[in-house]
């Protein structure tokens, strides 16, 4: 199996779990659990995003001409790897770091989604094409003549949390959790097993089993 096929398989399995259960199995195993700040929220309701991470960093640079910033931005879009989730640290809280044409470009290139510690614009259009975006705020201001990427694929920090290319990410309505790429298979398998246990607890509760008794029987609640 190729790396791309293996990543695809793991991403699909991860998408059938949820952030809470992934958090729980990592915590219970004594692992460090990395989550992104709670104010990074999904643009689309009831959408889940899972896959391997490709990181982006950038910053405001108003010495650049509009043409140069657009070359830098479109170059970023062209280098975004298919099958991945882009996670961006823009080092900025004033402009949008994603918009409709960019979202459509990434979607057509096979990018799974985009998570940014910054802003988004053209939100109605992005919703229309159903491209998954998690962001902190919305604004009409864009990158033209103001912002450019400075690093692709390099380690970044978001809210004190380390994010690396090769991690796996799961994002849903509860938030965003990161999984070390080397441990993804093990953690996803543990999450799948925990889901099965939760189903047993759920069935027991629905059949009238007291919650404490259900917990003691299955070790899960």
Residue pairs with C-beta under 8 A, 6 or more apart in sequence:
1 9
4 82
4 83
7 51
7 52
7 83
8 83
10 52
10 168
10 184
10 185
10 188
11 50
11 51
11 52
11 83
11 112
11 168
12 50
13 188
13 192
14 22
14 50
14 51
14 168
14 170
14 179
14 184
14 188
14 191
15 48
15 49
15 50
15 170
16 192
17 170
17 188
17 191
17 192
17 195
18 48
18 170
18 172
18 174
19 35
19 170
19 171
19 172
19 174
19 175
19 176
19 177
20 174
21 191
21 194
21 195
21 198
22 170
22 177
22 179
22 187
22 188
22 191
23 33
23 35
23 177
24 194
25 187
25 190
25 191
25 194
26 32
26 33
26 177
26 179
26 187
27 33
29 187
29 190
31 183
31 187
33 177
34 161
34 162
34 163
34 177
34 178
35 161
35 175
35 176
35 177
35 178
36 115
36 117
36 134
36 158
36 159
36 161
36 163
36 175
36 176
36 177
36 178
37 117
37 136
37 158
37 159
37 161
38 175
39 136
40 115
40 116
40 117
40 134
40 135
40 136
40 158
40 175
40 176
41 134
41 135
41 136
42 49
42 132
42 133
42 134
42 171
42 172
42 173
43 120
43 123
43 126
43 127
43 132
43 133
43 134
43 135
44 127
44 130
44 132
44 133
45 173
46 173
47 130
47 132
47 172
48 170
48 171
48 172
49 85
49 112
49 113
49 115
49 132
49 134
49 169
49 170
49 171
49 172
50 85
50 112
50 168
50 169
50 170
50 171
51 83
51 84
51 85
51 112
51 113
51 168
51 169
52 83
52 84
52 85
52 166
52 167
52 168
52 169
52 181
53 84
53 85
53 86
53 87
53 163
53 164
53 165
53 166
53 167
53 168
53 169
53 178
53 181
54 80
54 81
54 84
54 85
54 86
54 87
54 152
54 153
54 165
55 86
55 87
55 88
55 89
55 151
55 152
55 153
55 154
55 155
55 156
55 163
55 164
55 165
56 76
56 86
56 87
56 88
56 89
56 149
56 151
56 152
56 156
57 88
57 89
57 90
57 91
57 149
57 150
57 151
57 152
57 154
57 156
58 88
58 89
58 90
58 91
58 92
58 97
58 147
58 148
58 149
58 150
58 151
59 90
59 91
59 92
59 147
59 148
59 150
60 91
60 92
60 94
60 95
60 146
60 147
61 69
61 146
61 147
61 148
62 145
62 146
64 72
64 145
64 146
64 148
65 145
66 144
66 145
68 148
69 143
69 144
69 145
69 146
69 147
69 148
70 144
72 148
72 149
73 102
73 143
73 147
73 148
73 149
75 149
76 149
76 152
77 102
77 105
77 106
77 109
79 152
80 86
80 106
80 109
80 111
81 111
82 109
82 110
82 111
83 110
83 111
83 112
84 111
84 112
85 111
85 112
85 113
85 114
85 115
85 169
85 171
86 106
86 111
86 113
86 114
86 115
87 114
87 115
87 116
87 156
87 158
87 163
87 169
88 97
88 114
88 115
88 116
88 117
88 118
88 156
89 117
89 156
89 157
89 158
89 163
90 97
90 116
90 117
90 118
90 147
92 118
92 147
93 118
93 119
93 136
93 137
94 119
94 139
94 141
95 118
95 119
95 139
95 141
95 142
95 143
95 146
95 147
96 118
96 119
96 120
96 121
96 122
96 138
96 139
96 140
96 141
96 142
96 143
97 116
97 118
97 119
97 120
97 135
97 143
97 147
98 114
98 116
98 119
98 120
98 121
98 126
98 133
98 135
99 120
99 121
99 122
99 125
99 126
99 142
100 121
100 122
100 125
100 126
100 129
101 122
103 114
103 122
103 125
103 126
103 129
103 131
103 133
104 129
104 131
106 114
106 131
107 129
107 131
112 132
113 131
113 132
113 133
113 134
113 171
114 131
114 132
114 133
114 134
115 133
115 134
115 135
115 169
115 171
115 176
116 133
116 134
116 135
116 136
117 136
117 158
117 159
118 135
118 136
118 137
119 135
119 136
119 137
119 138
119 139
119 141
120 126
120 133
120 135
120 137
120 138
121 138
121 139
121 140
121 141
121 142
123 138
126 133
132 171
134 171
134 176
153 165
154 165
155 162
155 163
155 164
155 165
156 162
156 163
156 164
157 163
161 178
163 178
164 181
166 181
167 178
167 179
167 180
167 181
168 178
168 179
168 180
168 181
168 184
168 188
169 176
169 177
169 178
169 179
170 176
170 177
170 179
171 177
179 187
179 188
180 187
194 220
197 218
197 219
197 220
198 220
200 218
200 220
201 214
201 215
201 218
201 220
201 221
204 213
204 214
204 217
204 218
205 211
205 214
209 217
211 221
214 221
215 221
